[in-house]
Every structure is written in C-alpha cells, then in structure tokens.
Amino acid sequence: MDNRKIAGSITAVIAIVALVTMLNFGMDTPIISWPLEAYLGVAFSIGWLTSVPTILAYVLGALVFILIALAFYKLGSWVYGLATRLNR
C-alpha cells in the first residue's frame, strides 16, 4: 500500500468519524451506538423527506455513507499527491 492510499484511507476514516460525531452530538446515547444511530437517522431522514419505501431508504442511507467515504478518500489521496509533488 503506497502513501497516497494510506492518506486517502485516513482522510476517509476521519470524515466518517466526523460525520457520525456531528449527527450524534448532544444525544444521550453511548458512543458505541453512534454509528448505528447515525445510519438510522440518515435512513429515517431520507425516508421521511422523500417518502420512498423503507428498504430503499436504508439502501440510500448506506449509499450516502459510502459516497462520503469514497469522496474523502479521493480528496485525501489527491491532496497528498499535490503536497508530495510540490516538495520535489
């Protein structure tokens, strides 16, 4: 695994942790339950705002988290590549 992939992975993990923390900030649930609560909250919001079927809301909720992780992975690897190219 090269450094660009490691930087992208770290950025994606930080983004997902930040999103889960943002969605659960101020709630009275234990930290171990935060990822599930964030996922269920996103699925509920999608289902309630768009009135799609329940299973589709769950799939779209998972897709939101996957797309955020992929976007920040690409962003992190791109920024790392830019930073290392400037140092040469």
N, CA, C and O of each residue as an XYZ file, in Angstrom:
352
protein
N       0.851     -1.171      0.000
C       0.000      0.000      0.000
C       0.899      1.238      0.000
O       1.748      1.398      0.877
N       0.712      2.080     -0.956
C       1.560      3.270     -1.013
C       0.983      4.391     -0.140
O      -0.116      4.283      0.403
N       1.749      5.446     -0.027
C       1.382      6.535      0.889
C       0.123      7.276      0.453
O      -0.615      7.786      1.296
N      -0.129      7.342     -0.841
C      -1.356      8.021     -1.291
C      -2.597      7.283     -0.817
O      -3.574      7.904     -0.399
N      -2.556      5.951     -0.884
C      -3.708      5.162     -0.436
C      -3.883      5.265      1.074
O      -5.007      5.321      1.572
N      -2.782      5.290      1.792
C      -2.862      5.427      3.250
C      -3.442      6.791      3.625
O      -4.289      6.888      4.512
N      -2.980      7.843      2.943
C      -3.507      9.188      3.218
C      -4.990      9.270      2.873
O      -5.763      9.889      3.604
N      -5.387      8.656      1.772
C      -6.804      8.645      1.404
C      -7.646      7.879      2.401
O      -8.748      8.308      2.743
N      -7.139      6.746      2.872
C      -7.877      5.938      3.848
C      -8.028      6.671      5.168
O      -9.098      6.651      5.777
N      -6.964      7.315      5.611
C      -7.031      8.070      6.865
C      -8.020      9.225      6.743
O      -8.786      9.490      7.670
N      -8.007      9.906      5.611
C      -8.942     11.008      5.395
C     -10.387     10.512      5.376
O     -11.273     11.165      5.927
N     -10.628      9.361      4.744
C     -11.981      8.808      4.693
C     -12.470      8.417      6.090
O     -13.625      8.665      6.436
N     -11.599      7.812      6.882
C     -11.988      7.419      8.235
C     -12.274      8.647      9.089
O     -13.243      8.668      9.848
N     -11.443      9.660      8.967
C     -11.667     10.894      9.730
C     -12.991     11.544      9.318
O     -13.720     12.054     10.169
N     -13.304     11.529      8.031
C     -14.554     12.126      7.555
C     -15.770     11.364      8.081
O     -16.750     11.980      8.500
N     -15.716     10.036      8.064
C     -16.847      9.249      8.561
C     -17.011      9.446     10.069
O     -18.133      9.583     10.557
N     -15.908      9.460     10.801
C     -15.979      9.683     12.247
C     -16.537     11.075     12.540
O     -17.342     11.242     13.456
N     -16.110     12.072     11.764
C     -16.622     13.431     11.958
C     -18.113     13.508     11.643
O     -18.862     14.183     12.350
N     -18.546     12.823     10.589
C     -19.968     12.829     10.239
C     -20.802     12.163     11.324
O     -21.841     12.690     11.722
N     -20.352     11.011     11.801
C     -21.084     10.307     12.858
C     -21.120     11.148     14.129
O     -22.145     11.206     14.808
N     -20.006     11.797     14.452
C     -19.970     12.652     15.633
C     -20.903     13.842     15.477
O     -21.607     14.214     16.415
N     -20.908     14.439     14.288
C     -21.778     15.588     14.051
C     -23.255     15.192     14.164
O     -24.057     15.938     14.725
N     -23.603     14.042     13.641
C     -25.000     13.620     13.675
C     -25.459     13.209     15.072
O     -26.655     13.238     15.361
N     -24.523     12.827     15.941
C     -24.889     12.356     17.278
C     -24.510     13.314     18.385
O     -24.698     12.996     19.560
N     -23.987     14.465     18.050
C     -23.553     15.399     19.075
C     -24.751     15.861     19.892
O     -25.765     16.288     19.341
N     -24.624     15.771     21.196
C     -25.697     16.210     22.071
C     -26.731     15.153     22.377
O     -27.660     15.407     23.144
N     -26.596     13.971     21.798
C     -27.540     12.897     22.091
C     -27.111     12.169     23.352
O     -25.953     12.238     23.765
N     -28.043     11.483     23.947
C     -27.785     10.814     25.216
C     -27.493      9.324     25.030
O     -27.731      8.532     25.942
N     -26.985      8.939     23.870
C     -26.680      7.535     23.615
C     -25.199      7.269     23.861
O     -24.384      8.187     23.759
N     -24.841      6.037     24.180
C     -23.430      5.712     24.368
C     -22.661      5.820     23.045
O     -23.228      5.648     21.965
N     -21.382      6.102     23.153
C     -20.562      6.317     21.958
C     -20.532      5.075     21.077
O     -20.436      5.192     19.856
N     -20.611      3.895     21.669
C     -20.558      2.654     20.893
C     -21.767      2.534     19.952
O     -21.692      1.831     18.945
N     -22.858      3.200     20.264
C     -24.069      3.138     19.447
C     -24.148      4.248     18.406
O     -25.075      4.265     17.596
N     -23.202      5.165     18.415
C     -23.263      6.299     17.498
C     -23.290      5.922     16.022
O     -24.081      6.510     15.285
N     -22.478      4.977     15.539
C     -22.543      4.670     14.098
C     -23.922      4.173     13.659
O     -24.435      4.585     12.619
N     -24.516      3.283     14.461
C     -25.843      2.787     14.108
C     -26.888      3.885     14.174
O     -27.759      3.966     13.308
N     -26.811      4.728     15.191
C     -27.759      5.838     15.318
C     -27.635      6.810     14.152
O     -28.639      7.321     13.657
N     -26.403      7.064     13.715
C     -26.203      7.969     12.578
C     -26.790      7.372     11.312
O     -27.466      8.059     10.546
N     -26.530      6.095     11.096
C     -27.068      5.420      9.905
C     -28.592      5.410      9.923
O     -29.229      5.725      8.918
N     -29.171      5.051     11.053
C     -30.633      5.017     11.144
C     -31.239      6.411     11.020
O     -32.326      6.569     10.463
N     -30.543      7.418     11.534
C     -31.028      8.792     11.396
C     -31.015      9.261      9.958
O     -31.948      9.927      9.508
N     -29.964      8.918      9.234
C     -29.898      9.297      7.812
C     -30.977      8.558      7.027
O     -31.649      9.150      6.183
N     -31.145      7.263      7.305
C     -32.182      6.491      6.610
C     -33.572      7.031      6.923
O     -34.413      7.128      6.029
N     -33.820      7.382      8.181
C     -35.108      7.956      8.554
C     -35.345      9.274      7.834
O     -36.436      9.516      7.318
N     -34.327     10.124      7.797
C     -34.478     11.425      7.142
C     -34.774     11.260      5.655
O     -35.625     11.960      5.106
N     -34.080     10.347      5.015
C     -34.333     10.101      3.589
C     -35.745      9.572      3.394
O     -36.465     10.030      2.506
N     -36.144      8.616      4.214
C     -37.486      8.047      4.086
C     -38.586      9.037      4.387
O     -39.627      9.026      3.730
N     -38.375      9.883      5.356
C     -39.405     10.829      5.743
C     -39.516     11.983      4.753
O     -40.620     12.415      4.421
N     -38.374     12.482      4.282
C     -38.400     13.628      3.380
C     -38.837     13.268      1.965
O     -39.426     14.097      1.271
N     -38.558     12.055      1.536
C     -38.882     11.688      0.157
C     -40.022     10.692      0.054
O     -40.518     10.441     -1.045
N     -40.445     10.128      1.153
C     -41.499      9.105      1.225
C     -41.235      7.937      0.275
O     -42.142      7.453     -0.403
N     -39.975      7.494      0.239
C     -39.619      6.292     -0.525
C     -39.890      5.079      0.345
O     -40.043      5.223      1.558
N     -39.955      3.885     -0.237
C     -40.136      2.680      0.581
C     -38.993      2.516      1.590
O     -37.885      3.012      1.384
N     -39.287      1.819      2.667
C     -38.343      1.697      3.772
C     -37.026      1.059      3.340
O     -35.959      1.553      3.704
N     -37.076     -0.004      2.590
C     -35.852     -0.691      2.184
C     -34.986      0.212      1.304
O     -33.759      0.181      1.394
N     -35.624      1.007      0.463
C     -34.871      1.931     -0.379
C     -34.235      3.041      0.464
O     -33.136      3.500      0.152
N     -34.905      3.465      1.508
C     -34.327      4.474      2.401
C     -33.082      3.932      3.097
O     -32.099      4.654      3.258
N     -33.117      2.664      3.510
C     -31.942      2.054      4.133
C     -30.792      1.921      3.137
O     -29.639      2.176      3.483
N     -31.096      1.531      1.924
C     -30.056      1.404      0.894
C     -29.461      2.767      0.570
O     -28.243      2.898      0.452
N     -30.300      3.775      0.428
C     -29.805      5.117      0.140
C     -28.998      5.687      1.307
O     -28.032      6.420      1.095
N     -29.390      5.354      2.533
C     -28.622      5.782      3.697
C     -27.223      5.179      3.692
O     -26.245      5.871      3.978
N     -27.127      3.896      3.370
C     -25.807      3.253      3.269
C     -25.012      3.854      2.125
O     -23.800      4.040      2.235
N     -25.692      4.159      1.026
C     -25.023      4.757     -0.130
C     -24.463      6.142      0.205
O     -23.403      6.517     -0.296
N     -25.159      6.891      1.037
C     -24.661      8.204      1.461
C     -23.330      8.059      2.185
O     -22.389      8.801      1.904
N     -23.242      7.111      3.114
C     -22.001      6.910      3.851
C     -20.886      6.400      2.936
O     -19.735      6.814      3.076
N     -21.210      5.520      2.016
C     -20.213      5.006      1.078
C     -19.697      6.110      0.173
O     -18.493      6.207     -0.065
N     -20.592      6.939     -0.331
C     -20.176      8.029     -1.218
C     -19.338      9.071     -0.483
O     -18.389      9.612     -1.050
N     -19.674      9.355      0.757
C     -18.863     10.294      1.541
C     -17.472      9.722      1.773
O     -16.477     10.437      1.651
N     -17.396      8.435      2.107
C     -16.087      7.805      2.315
C     -15.276      7.817      1.024
O     -14.084      8.120      1.057
N     -15.887      7.497     -0.100
C     -15.171      7.499     -1.378
C     -14.717      8.900     -1.776
O     -13.599      9.081     -2.258
N     -15.572      9.876     -1.577
C     -15.213     11.249     -1.936
C     -14.027     11.743     -1.108
O     -13.109     12.366     -1.643
N     -14.046     11.466      0.194
C     -12.939     11.916      1.029
C     -11.684     11.080      0.823
O     -10.578     11.578      1.037
N     -11.827      9.819      0.411
C     -10.655      9.021      0.050
C      -9.951      9.640     -1.154
O      -8.733      9.815     -1.157
N     -10.734      9.963     -2.165
C     -10.152     10.586     -3.364
C      -9.555     11.946     -3.031
O      -8.473     12.280     -3.513
N     -10.244     12.732     -2.218
C      -9.744     14.046     -1.830
C      -8.433     13.931     -1.058
O      -7.494     14.682     -1.319
N      -8.362     12.999     -0.113
C      -7.142     12.820      0.672
C      -5.972     12.357     -0.165
O      -4.854     12.842      0.012
N      -6.209     11.423     -1.076
C      -5.114     10.954     -1.925
C      -4.691     12.038     -2.915
O      -3.510     12.142     -3.248
N      -5.628     12.832     -3.380
C      -5.293     13.918     -4.301
C      -4.464     14.995     -3.602
O      -3.474     15.475     -4.154
N      -4.867     15.371     -2.396
C      -4.133     16.385     -1.644
C      -2.737     15.875     -1.293
O      -1.769     16.632     -1.363
N      -2.623     14.599     -0.916
C      -1.307     14.048     -0.616
C      -0.415     14.064     -1.860
O       0.766     14.402     -1.781
N      -0.984     13.700     -2.991
C      -0.215     13.747     -4.238
C       0.213     15.160     -4.580
O       1.334     15.373     -5.043
N      -0.647     16.113     -4.362
C      -0.304     17.511     -4.604
C       0.799     17.976     -3.667
O       1.720     18.671     -4.096
N       0.720     17.604     -2.399
C       1.721     18.027     -1.419
C       3.077     17.392     -1.701
O       4.105     18.051     -1.542
N       3.103     16.141     -2.110
C       4.394     15.495     -2.378
C       4.985     15.974     -3.702
O       6.205     16.017     -3.860
N       4.140     16.328     -4.634
C       4.643     16.854     -5.909
C       5.270     18.234     -5.728
O       6.224     18.575     -6.427
N       4.747     19.026     -4.801
C       5.312     20.342     -4.533
C       6.661     20.276     -3.835
O       7.477     21.188     -3.966
N       6.897     19.191     -3.090
C       8.158     19.048     -2.366
C       9.311     18.577     -3.248
O      10.463     18.632     -2.816
N       9.050     18.131     -4.429
C      10.109     17.621     -5.304
C      10.809     18.693     -6.043
O      11.724     18.414     -6.817
